[in-house]
Amino acid sequence: MPQYQHTVISPGRVNLLGEHVDYSNGPVLPVAIDRKLRLSFSSRNDRLVIIHALDLGEEVCFSLDNLATRLDCRKQPLQTWAKYPAGVADVLQKHRLELKGMEAEFTSDIPIGAGLSSSAAIEVAFAIGWETLGNWHLDRMTLSQYCQQAENQYVGMNCGMMDQFAIAHGVAGHALYFKINELKWEPVPLPDNVAIVIANSKVPHSLTESAYNDRVRSCQEAVRLLKPALHAITALVDVKPTEFEANKHLLPKEVAQRAEHVVYECDRMNQAIVALKNGDVHCFGELMLATHASLRDLYEVSVPEIDLLVEIAQSLPGCYGARITGGGFGGCTVNLVAKEKAEGFAEALKQQYDAQTPYETDIYISKACQGAHLENG
């Protein structure tokens, strides 16, 4: 095996509250978690990028001079996972940053397709990799934006920038209160007596092929239809609940449902930050449950297995709140649990879920950790 010059550690992320609002410029509350991708890399003397995906047993070779074709060195379409580093390279070069050829390998314990941002972890890791090899520097907000552009423009996923932001900015022991419309954020300490427990439903999802992009379009349509009545709005984050109630008759039923979730989720986020800063985990947990109900009934991104995980979690000792997290249509729930009850909670949740579904859940008792960084650097 080759000896690599550098290694980047890039975590996954889970979002505690503020779901499906980032592409409406709404506030979010993610944490970087202690599941991570490890990227080892060295520079090359040519313009080729050779990447070994160790967990997949696959490798790819593509040229930095041929990115627009989305073809590898054999003139074959890039594998799905390879589009993330290729997309990052494409965006960085369009921003006139100098990129070097790279030989790399990566491995990850972030589950793929579970809504914990395995794709964004790849993007941020490779962005830091090329930054390191090129000896130039981007502030982490700009780097997050460039990685989002890669996913939007190259991969074709119309995501907001929460995932890339959280992975690039993670602070150990803290959630990240990120006001996307202002590009301002602050770390908020998490109470010492709670654990973040993530339950993977094992229901697979693929956001690019799912109805995710349809939800984005519905939010954009809501803004277009509400703007004649609410002139100042540029995104749904600008709409107050009272304004929405007075004008929702202007929207078709499905668009109104999607917009209602976003408007009230932004309002829940405002309440949640106050609760978290006051250490009121009971109030925060109730807001998580309200978010799940909204995502299930209004935004319609949940599935029966996810609903079952939330239902079981609510019945278990020590659970303050539970909800679907990530893009939806499968994936994971996030649970806020009293730390001393976390082990028993995880065991009981797994036992009951596995007995009632054809899936075997994986449970991760997690904590907030540092964002993407060079190992020993």
C-alpha positions in Angstrom: 0.0 0.0 0.0 1.3 3.5 -0.8 2.5 5.8 2.0 0.3 8.9 2.0 1.5 12.4 3.0 -1.7 13.6 4.7 -4.9 12.4 6.4 -8.2 14.3 6.9 -10.8 13.2 9.4 -14.3 14.3 8.3 -17.3 13.5 10.6 -20.9 12.8 9.8 -23.6 15.0 11.2 -27.0 14.7 12.7 -29.5 17.6 12.9 -31.3 18.0 16.2 -33.9 20.5 14.9 -34.6 22.7 11.9 -35.3 20.0 9.3 -35.9 20.7 5.6 -35.6 24.4 6.2 -32.0 25.0 5.1 -32.9 25.4 1.4 -35.5 28.0 2.6 -32.7 29.8 4.4 -34.1 28.8 7.8 -32.2 28.2 11.0 -30.8 24.8 11.8 -29.2 23.0 14.8 -26.8 20.3 13.6 -24.0 18.6 15.4 -20.9 16.9 14.0 -20.9 13.3 15.3 -18.3 10.8 16.2 -18.8 8.7 13.1 -16.2 9.7 10.6 -14.6 9.4 7.2 -10.8 9.0 7.1 -9.2 10.3 3.8 -5.5 9.6 3.3 -3.9 11.3 0.2 -0.7 12.4 -1.5 0.0 14.7 -4.5 0.7 13.4 -8.0 2.9 15.0 -10.7 0.2 14.8 -13.3 -3.5 15.9 -13.5 -5.0 12.5 -12.6 -7.0 11.8 -9.5 -7.0 8.1 -8.4 -9.2 7.2 -5.4 -9.5 3.9 -3.6 -12.9 3.5 -1.8 -11.7 0.8 0.6 -15.1 0.0 2.1 -16.7 -0.5 -1.4 -13.7 -2.3 -2.9 -13.8 0.1 -5.8 -11.5 2.6 -7.3 -11.8 5.4 -9.8 -9.4 7.4 -12.0 -10.4 10.7 -13.5 -8.6 13.8 -14.9 -8.9 17.3 -13.5 -8.9 18.5 -17.2 -12.0 16.4 -18.1 -14.5 16.9 -15.2 -17.4 18.3 -17.3 -17.8 15.0 -19.1 -18.4 13.1 -15.8 -16.4 10.2 -17.3 -13.5 8.3 -15.8 -10.2 7.5 -17.4 -11.7 4.6 -19.3 -14.4 6.9 -20.7 -17.0 5.2 -18.4 -19.6 7.2 -16.4 -18.3 8.1 -12.9 -19.7 5.9 -10.1 -22.2 7.8 -7.9 -19.7 8.1 -5.0 -17.0 9.4 -7.3 -19.2 12.3 -8.4 -18.7 13.9 -5.0 -14.9 14.4 -5.1 -15.1 15.1 -8.9 -17.8 17.7 -8.2 -15.7 19.4 -5.6 -12.8 19.5 -7.9 -14.9 21.0 -10.7 -16.3 23.8 -8.4 -12.9 24.6 -6.9 -11.4 25.0 -10.4 -14.3 27.2 -11.5 -13.4 29.4 -8.6 -9.8 29.6 -10.0 -8.2 27.6 -7.3 -5.1 25.5 -8.4 -5.6 21.8 -8.0 -3.0 19.1 -8.1 -3.4 15.5 -9.1 -4.1 13.2 -6.1 -3.7 9.6 -5.1 -6.1 8.9 -2.2 -7.9 6.2 -0.2 -10.8 6.6 2.2 -12.7 4.5 4.7 -15.7 5.5 6.7 -18.0 4.2 9.5 -20.7 6.8 8.6 -23.5 4.5 7.2 -24.3 5.2 3.6 -27.9 6.3 2.8 -28.8 6.8 6.4 -29.2 10.5 6.4 -26.0 11.2 8.4 -24.3 13.0 5.5 -21.8 10.5 4.3 -21.7 12.3 1.0 -21.0 15.7 2.5 -18.2 14.2 4.6 -16.6 13.1 1.3 -17.0 16.5 -0.2 -15.5 18.4 2.8 -12.7 15.9 3.2 -11.6 16.3 -0.5 -11.9 20.1 -0.4 -9.5 20.2 2.6 -7.3 17.7 0.7 -6.9 19.9 -2.3 -6.5 22.9 -0.1 -3.7 21.2 1.7 -1.9 20.1 -1.5 -2.4 23.5 -3.2 -1.2 25.4 -0.2 -4.1 27.9 -0.4 -6.7 28.5 2.2 -10.5 29.0 2.3 -12.4 30.1 5.3 -14.7 27.2 6.4 -17.9 29.0 5.4 -16.7 29.5 1.8 -15.4 25.9 1.7 -18.9 24.8 2.9 -20.6 26.8 0.1 -18.3 25.4 -2.6 -19.1 21.9 -1.4 -22.8 22.6 -1.5 -22.3 24.0 -5.1 -20.7 20.7 -6.0 -23.7 18.7 -4.8 -26.2 21.1 -6.4 -24.5 21.6 -9.8 -22.5 18.4 -10.4 -24.3 15.6 -8.5 -27.8 17.1 -9.1 -29.0 17.2 -5.5 -30.7 20.5 -4.6 -29.6 20.5 -1.0 -29.1 23.4 1.3 -25.7 23.9 2.9 -26.4 22.6 6.5 -24.6 19.3 6.0 -21.4 20.8 4.6 -21.5 23.6 7.2 -21.8 21.2 10.2 -19.1 18.9 9.0 -16.7 21.8 8.4 -17.5 23.7 11.6 -18.2 21.1 14.3 -17.4 21.9 17.9 -16.9 19.2 20.5 -19.7 19.1 23.0 -21.8 21.7 21.2 -24.7 22.0 18.7 -24.3 24.6 16.0 -27.0 27.2 15.8 -26.7 28.3 12.1 -28.8 31.1 10.7 -28.4 30.4 7.0 -30.0 33.6 5.8 -27.4 35.6 7.6 -24.5 33.1 7.3 -24.0 33.6 11.1 -23.6 30.8 13.6 -22.7 30.1 17.2 -21.9 27.0 19.2 -24.5 26.1 21.8 -23.3 23.8 24.7 -25.3 20.6 25.0 -26.3 19.6 28.5 -23.8 17.2 30.1 -26.5 14.8 31.2 -28.0 14.0 27.8 -26.8 11.6 25.0 -27.6 11.8 21.3 -28.8 8.4 20.3 -29.2 7.7 16.6 -31.2 4.8 15.3 -30.7 3.6 11.7 -34.0 2.2 10.4 -32.1 0.4 7.7 -34.8 1.5 5.2 -32.6 2.6 2.3 -33.1 5.9 0.6 -31.5 7.7 -2.2 -32.2 11.4 -2.0 -31.2 12.3 -5.5 -33.7 9.9 -6.9 -36.3 10.6 -4.2 -38.9 13.3 -3.9 -36.4 15.6 -2.1 -36.1 17.9 -5.1 -39.9 18.1 -5.4 -40.0 19.5 -1.9 -37.5 22.1 -2.8 -39.6 23.1 -5.8 -42.8 23.3 -3.6 -41.0 25.8 -1.2 -39.9 27.9 -4.2 -43.5 27.8 -5.6 -44.9 28.9 -2.2 -42.6 32.0 -2.1 -43.6 32.9 -5.7 -47.3 32.7 -4.8 -47.1 34.5 -1.5 -44.8 37.3 -2.7 -47.7 39.5 -4.2 -49.2 39.6 -0.7 -45.9 39.6 1.3 -43.7 41.7 -0.8 -40.6 41.6 1.4 -40.1 37.8 1.4 -37.3 36.1 -0.5 -37.6 32.7 1.1 -40.0 31.0 3.5 -37.8 31.8 6.5 -39.2 35.4 6.0 -42.8 34.4 6.6 -44.2 34.6 10.1 -46.8 32.0 11.3 -49.4 34.7 11.5 -48.7 35.9 8.0 -48.8 32.4 6.7 -52.2 31.7 8.3 -53.6 34.9 6.7 -52.4 34.0 3.3 -52.2 30.2 3.0 -55.4 30.2 1.0 -53.3 31.5 -1.9 -51.5 28.2 -2.1 -52.5 24.8 -3.6 -53.1 22.2 -0.9 -49.8 20.3 -1.3 -47.7 23.5 -1.6 -49.5 24.9 1.5 -48.6 21.8 3.5 -45.0 21.9 2.6 -44.8 25.7 3.4 -46.6 25.2 6.7 -44.0 22.8 7.8 -41.2 25.2 7.0 -42.8 28.3 8.5 -43.6 26.5 11.8 -40.3 24.6 11.9 -38.4 28.0 11.8 -40.6 29.1 14.7 -39.9 25.9 16.6 -36.2 26.6 16.1 -36.5 30.0 17.8 -38.1 28.3 20.8 -35.6 25.5 20.8 -32.6 27.7 21.1 -34.0 29.4 24.2 -34.8 26.0 25.7 -31.3 24.7 25.0 -29.6 27.8 26.4 -31.8 27.4 29.5 -31.0 23.7 29.8 -34.7 22.8 29.4 -34.3 19.4 27.7 -38.0 18.6 28.3 -39.1 21.5 26.3 -36.5 20.8 23.6 -37.7 17.2 23.4 -41.3 18.2 22.9 -40.3 20.4 20.0 -38.5 17.4 18.5 -41.7 15.4 18.7 -43.6 18.2 17.1 -41.1 18.4 14.3 -41.5 14.7 13.6 -45.3 15.0 13.4 -44.9 17.9 10.9 -42.4 16.0 8.8 -44.7 13.0 8.8 -48.0 14.7 8.1 -47.2 17.9 6.3 -43.9 17.3 4.6 -44.6 13.6 4.1 -41.0 12.5 4.2 -41.3 9.8 6.9 -42.0 6.1 6.4 -43.8 3.6 8.7 -40.6 2.1 10.1 -39.3 5.6 11.1 -42.6 6.3 12.7 -42.4 3.1 14.6 -38.9 4.0 15.9 -40.2 7.3 17.2 -43.3 5.7 18.8 -41.1 3.1 20.6 -38.6 5.7 21.7 -41.4 7.8 23.3 -42.4 4.9 25.4 -39.0 4.2 26.9 -37.5 5.6 30.1 -35.2 8.5 29.7 -36.3 9.7 26.3 -36.9 13.4 26.1 -37.6 13.6 22.3 -37.3 11.6 19.1 -37.8 12.4 15.4 -36.7 11.6 11.9 -33.5 13.3 10.9 -31.9 13.9 7.5 -33.6 14.1 4.2 -36.2 11.4 5.0 -37.8 8.6 3.0 -35.9 6.2 5.3 -32.6 6.7 7.2 -32.4 7.5 10.9 -34.1 8.9 13.9 -32.3 11.1 16.4 -33.2 10.8 20.1 -32.3 13.0 23.0 -31.9 10.7 26.0 -30.8 11.0 29.6 -27.2 9.9 29.6 -27.6 7.3 32.4 -30.5 5.7 30.5 -28.9 5.7 27.1 -27.5 2.1 27.1 -30.8 0.6 28.3 -32.7 2.8 25.8 -30.6 1.7 22.9 -31.1 -2.0 23.8 -34.8 -1.8 24.3 -35.3 0.3 21.1 -33.4 -2.3 19.0 -35.1 -5.2 20.6 -38.6 -3.9 19.9 -38.0 -2.5 16.5 -36.2 -5.6 15.2 -39.1 -7.7 16.5 -41.7 -5.7 14.6 -39.9 -5.1 11.2 -37.9 -7.1 8.7 -34.9 -4.8 9.5 -32.2 -5.0 12.1 -31.5 -1.5 13.4 -28.1 -0.2 14.3 -28.0 2.1 17.3 -25.3 4.7 17.8 -24.8 6.4 21.1 -23.1 9.6 19.9 -21.7 12.8 21.0 -20.9 16.2 19.4 -17.3 16.2 18.0 -14.8 18.4 16.2 -15.4 19.2 12.6 -13.3 18.1 9.6 -9.6 18.6 10.2 -6.1 17.4 9.2 -4.9 14.6 11.5 -2.0 15.9 13.5 -2.4 19.2 11.8 
